[in-house]
């Protein structure tokens, strides 16, 4: 809280962030809340994601705009996960791209 107050005081005296910087921050915030998955996860076009599902290796190619699996294009990684499993999955979770969350309750 102290940092926020100090920043606000400094901004009042010296001026706030310029409009371009504010716009960039808003864009980054939007993308982290569900923008294009490939850019949010920092996946580069040409990367291949691999996951074994029910004994079968699944490979997904990262494209500039979306993903490709078995010669079919998808807009999101979740669509690919759904095509593979037949059920709703978070694509990043299915492919192990989400950060691991620490367990709660005092366990290591």
C-alpha positions as CSV (number, residue, x, y, z in Angstrom):
1,X,0.0,0.0,0.0
2,X,2.9,2.3,0.7
3,X,4.3,1.9,-2.8
4,X,0.9,2.7,-4.3
5,X,0.6,5.9,-2.2
6,X,4.2,6.9,-3.0
7,X,3.6,6.3,-6.7
8,X,0.4,8.4,-6.6
9,X,2.2,11.3,-4.8
10,X,5.0,11.1,-7.4
11,X,2.6,11.0,-10.3
12,X,0.7,14.1,-8.9
13,X,4.0,16.0,-8.8
14,X,5.8,14.8,-11.9
15,X,2.9,13.7,-14.1
16,X,1.2,10.4,-14.7
17,X,2.1,7.7,-17.3
18,X,1.9,8.9,-20.9
19,X,-1.2,7.7,-22.9
20,X,0.8,5.2,-25.0
21,X,2.1,3.5,-21.8
22,X,-1.4,3.4,-20.3
23,X,-2.8,1.8,-23.5
24,X,0.0,-0.8,-23.5
25,X,-0.7,-1.7,-19.8
26,X,-4.4,-2.1,-20.6
27,X,-3.7,-4.3,-23.6
28,X,-1.4,-6.6,-21.5
29,X,-4.0,-6.8,-18.7
30,X,-6.7,-7.8,-21.2
31,X,-4.6,-10.4,-22.8
32,X,-3.8,-12.0,-19.5
33,X,-7.5,-12.3,-18.8
34,X,-8.3,-14.3,-21.8
35,X,-6.8,-12.7,-24.9
36,X,-5.1,-14.9,-27.5
37,X,-3.7,-17.9,-25.7
38,X,-0.7,-18.2,-27.9
39,X,0.6,-14.7,-27.0
40,X,-0.4,-15.0,-23.4
41,X,1.5,-18.2,-22.9
42,X,4.4,-16.9,-25.0
43,X,4.2,-19.8,-27.4
44,X,5.9,-19.2,-30.7
45,X,4.5,-20.2,-34.0
46,X,6.1,-23.4,-35.1
47,X,6.3,-24.9,-31.6
48,X,4.8,-28.3,-31.1
49,X,2.9,-29.3,-27.9
50,X,2.8,-32.9,-27.0
51,X,0.5,-34.8,-24.7
52,X,-0.2,-38.4,-24.3
53,X,-4.0,-39.1,-23.9
54,X,-5.2,-42.6,-23.3
55,X,-2.0,-44.2,-24.6
56,X,-2.0,-42.1,-27.8
57,X,0.5,-39.2,-28.3
58,X,-1.2,-36.0,-29.4
59,X,0.8,-33.3,-31.2
60,X,-0.4,-29.8,-31.7
61,X,1.3,-27.2,-33.9
62,X,1.2,-23.6,-32.7
63,X,0.3,-21.2,-35.6
64,X,0.4,-17.4,-35.8
65,X,-3.3,-17.5,-35.4
66,X,-4.5,-20.5,-33.5
67,X,-3.4,-24.2,-33.4
68,X,-3.4,-27.2,-35.7
69,X,-4.1,-30.8,-34.7
70,X,-4.5,-33.7,-37.1
71,X,-4.6,-31.3,-40.1
72,X,-7.5,-29.3,-38.6
73,X,-7.2,-25.7,-37.4
74,X,-8.5,-24.5,-34.1
75,X,-8.9,-21.0,-32.7
76,X,-8.0,-22.0,-29.1
77,X,-6.0,-24.6,-27.3
78,X,-9.2,-25.5,-25.3
79,X,-10.9,-26.4,-28.6
80,X,-8.1,-28.8,-29.3
81,X,-8.3,-30.3,-25.9
82,X,-12.1,-30.8,-26.3
83,X,-11.5,-32.4,-29.7
84,X,-9.0,-34.9,-28.2
85,X,-11.0,-35.7,-25.0
86,X,-14.6,-35.2,-26.0
87,X,-15.1,-33.1,-22.9
88,X,-14.6,-29.6,-21.8
89,X,-11.0,-28.9,-20.7
90,X,-8.8,-25.9,-20.2
91,X,-6.4,-26.2,-23.1
92,X,-3.4,-24.7,-21.2
93,X,-4.2,-27.0,-18.2
94,X,-4.6,-30.1,-20.5
95,X,-1.2,-29.4,-22.1
96,X,0.5,-28.6,-18.8
97,X,1.1,-24.9,-19.6
98,X,-0.6,-23.4,-16.5
99,X,1.7,-22.6,-13.6
100,X,1.6,-25.1,-10.8
101,X,-0.3,-23.8,-7.8
102,X,1.0,-24.5,-4.4
103,X,-1.2,-26.8,-2.2
104,X,-2.9,-25.0,0.6
105,X,-3.3,-26.3,4.2
106,X,0.3,-26.2,5.2
107,X,1.4,-29.2,3.2
108,X,4.7,-28.9,1.3
